């Protein structure tokens, strides 16, 4: 491919973050989206090696809210999104000790108000369930019976299948070699196969695989970078 091609957004990287960004942006009305993947197939690196689990708990409130929203999606994806369940609720047991255990116990009412099913286990009950543990290393535990393993492959291909149904294009085996910037503004993306003009560049190749956010750069704006959550509503003032 040679020449110049225009897109509303170019997403760099087709792991779980890039695929999720394409899916949710296309559902919000952005149609001219291109995903660029250096490897021959999506999900080759962190996504393909991820033994992902859903744990609807975090000491950082915004991250906790993202996890709860993600859990809702995994349990009740749109009709036809995946042939198999995306979440296998084997249960998650988290151990705590000392001041942290007391802090976590105080968080339990808030977890339940957010819709998280949680059991509070004292030391004795925790050891009864997990006899291999040592009482010296825990004061108690939280058990999340409805959380568990995520089908990463099913989630990735569900995102991609529905995104492509909305007109999103995917180019594999195409490496990004540069981003053109003029006057402090992103103008487009250079690759081994050509050049793409775009209003938005989303770098999903830097993601660590957690799926919580990607990095976005607004072309035609000040070039500001920020974390773009994948599940909740877009940032105030965003054009989608």
C-alpha positions in Angstrom: 0.0 0.0 0.0 1.3 3.5 -0.9 -0.2 7.0 -0.7 -2.1 8.9 1.9 -5.2 7.6 3.6 -7.5 9.5 6.1 -8.9 8.1 9.3 -10.7 9.7 12.3 -8.5 7.6 14.6 -5.5 5.4 14.3 -4.9 2.9 17.1 -1.4 1.5 17.5 -1.4 -2.0 18.7 -4.0 -4.7 18.5 -3.8 -6.3 21.9 -6.7 -6.2 24.3 -6.4 -2.4 24.9 -6.3 -1.5 21.2 -9.2 -3.9 20.4 -11.3 -2.5 23.3 -10.6 1.1 22.2 -11.8 0.3 18.7 -14.9 -1.5 19.9 -16.1 1.2 22.3 -15.2 4.2 20.0 -17.0 2.6 17.1 -20.1 2.0 19.3 -20.1 5.7 20.2 -20.3 6.7 16.6 -16.6 6.9 15.5 -16.5 4.9 12.2 -13.2 5.7 10.4 -10.9 3.8 12.7 -7.7 1.9 11.7 -5.9 -0.5 14.0 -2.2 -1.1 13.2 -0.5 -4.2 14.5 3.2 -4.9 14.0 2.9 -8.7 14.4 1.2 -11.1 12.0 -1.8 -11.5 14.3 -3.6 -9.6 17.1 -2.8 -10.3 20.8 0.7 -11.6 20.2 2.5 -10.1 23.2 1.0 -9.3 26.7 -2.5 -10.2 25.7 -1.6 -13.6 24.4 0.3 -14.3 27.6 -2.2 -13.0 30.0 -3.8 -15.2 32.7 -6.3 -12.5 33.4 -8.7 -12.4 36.4 -11.4 -10.1 37.4 -10.9 -8.8 41.0 -13.5 -6.2 41.9 -11.4 -4.6 44.6 -8.8 -1.9 44.7 -7.6 0.6 47.3 -7.7 3.3 44.6 -11.3 4.4 44.1 -11.2 5.2 40.3 -9.5 1.9 39.5 -12.1 0.1 41.7 -14.9 1.7 39.7 -13.4 0.7 36.4 -13.1 -2.9 37.6 -16.8 -2.9 38.6 -17.8 -1.5 35.2 -15.6 -4.1 33.6 -17.2 -6.9 35.6 -20.7 -5.8 34.4 -19.6 -6.1 30.8 -17.9 -9.4 31.3 -21.0 -10.9 33.0 -23.5 -9.5 30.6 -21.8 -8.7 27.2 -24.0 -7.6 24.3 -26.0 -10.3 22.5 -23.8 -12.2 20.1 -20.6 -10.8 21.5 -19.0 -14.2 22.3 -20.0 -17.8 21.8 -18.8 -18.7 25.3 -18.9 -17.0 28.7 -16.2 -14.4 29.1 -16.0 -14.9 32.9 -15.5 -18.1 34.8 -16.3 -17.3 38.5 -14.0 -19.5 40.4 -13.8 -17.0 43.2 -10.9 -14.8 44.4 -9.4 -14.9 47.9 -7.4 -11.9 49.1 -5.4 -12.0 52.4 -4.8 -9.0 54.6 -2.9 -8.2 57.8 -2.6 -5.5 60.4 -3.7 -1.9 59.6 -4.5 -2.9 56.0 -7.0 -5.5 57.2 -8.7 -3.0 59.4 -8.9 -0.5 56.5 -10.3 -3.2 54.2 -13.0 -4.2 56.6 -14.1 -0.6 56.6 -14.4 -0.7 52.9 -16.8 -3.7 52.8 -20.1 -1.7 52.9 -18.9 0.4 50.0 -18.1 -2.7 48.0 -21.5 -4.1 48.6 -23.2 -0.8 47.6 -21.3 -1.0 44.4 -22.8 -4.4 43.7 -19.8 -6.5 44.6 -20.6 -9.9 46.3 -18.0 -10.2 49.1 -17.6 -12.5 52.1 -15.5 -11.3 55.1 -13.5 -14.2 56.6 -11.8 -14.0 60.0 -8.4 -15.7 60.5 -9.9 -19.0 61.7 -12.3 -19.3 58.9 -9.7 -18.4 56.3 -7.4 -21.1 57.7 -10.2 -23.6 57.6 -10.7 -23.0 53.9 -7.0 -22.8 53.1 -5.1 -25.0 55.7 -1.8 -24.5 53.9 -1.7 -20.9 55.0 0.1 -19.7 58.1 -1.7 -17.7 60.8 1.4 -15.6 61.2 0.8 -14.1 57.7 -2.8 -13.0 57.9 -5.5 -11.6 60.1 -8.4 -12.2 57.7 -9.5 -12.3 54.1 -12.0 -11.2 51.6 -13.6 -13.7 49.3 -15.2 -12.6 46.0 -17.2 -15.6 44.9 -18.5 -14.1 41.6 -15.0 -13.0 40.3 -12.5 -15.2 38.6 -10.8 -16.1 35.3 -11.4 -14.0 32.1 -11.5 -15.7 28.7 -8.9 -13.3 27.2 -9.1 -14.8 23.7 -12.9 -14.7 23.6 -12.8 -11.1 24.8 -10.2 -10.0 22.3 -12.0 -11.6 19.3 -15.4 -10.4 20.5 -14.0 -6.8 20.4 -12.5 -7.3 17.0 -15.4 -9.1 15.3 -17.9 -6.5 16.4 -15.5 -3.6 15.6 -14.9 -4.8 12.1 -18.7 -5.1 11.7 -18.8 -1.4 12.4 -16.3 -0.6 9.7 -13.1 -0.6 11.8 -10.1 -1.8 9.7 -7.2 -3.9 11.0 -3.8 -4.0 9.4 -1.5 -6.7 10.7 2.2 -7.0 9.8 2.5 -3.2 9.6 4.9 -1.4 11.9 4.6 2.2 13.0 7.8 4.1 12.2 6.8 7.6 13.3 4.1 10.1 14.2 4.0 13.4 12.3 3.6 16.5 14.4 3.3 20.1 13.1 2.8 23.2 15.3 2.5 21.0 18.4 -0.3 19.0 16.8 -0.5 15.3 15.7 -1.2 15.1 12.0 -0.7 11.4 11.1 1.1 8.1 11.5 3.9 6.8 9.3 4.3 3.0 8.8 6.3 0.5 6.8 3.4 0.5 4.3 2.4 4.1 4.0 1.1 7.2 5.7 -2.2 7.9 7.4 -3.7 11.3 8.2 -5.7 11.2 11.4 -7.4 13.4 14.0 -6.6 11.1 16.8 -3.7 8.8 17.6 -4.2 6.2 20.3 -1.1 4.3 21.5 -2.3 1.0 22.8 1.1 -0.7 22.3 2.4 0.7 25.6 -0.3 -1.0 27.6 0.9 -3.4 30.3 -2.1 -5.7 29.6 -4.4 -4.6 32.5 -7.0 -3.3 30.0 -7.9 -0.3 32.2 -6.7 2.5 29.9 -4.9 3.5 26.7 -3.0 6.6 25.9 -4.6 9.1 23.6 -3.2 12.1 21.7 -5.6 14.6 20.2 -4.4 15.8 16.8 -5.6 19.3 16.1 -5.5 20.0 19.9 -2.6 20.8 22.2 -1.1 17.4 21.9 -2.1 16.6 25.5 -1.8 12.9 26.5 -4.1 11.3 29.1 -5.3 7.9 30.2 -8.5 7.0 28.4 -10.8 4.6 30.4 -12.3 1.9 28.2 -15.6 1.2 30.0 -17.1 4.4 31.5 -18.3 7.5 29.6 -15.7 9.4 27.6 -14.0 12.5 29.1 -16.0 15.7 29.3 -15.7 17.6 26.0 -14.6 14.5 23.9 -16.1 14.6 20.4 -17.7 11.1 20.6 
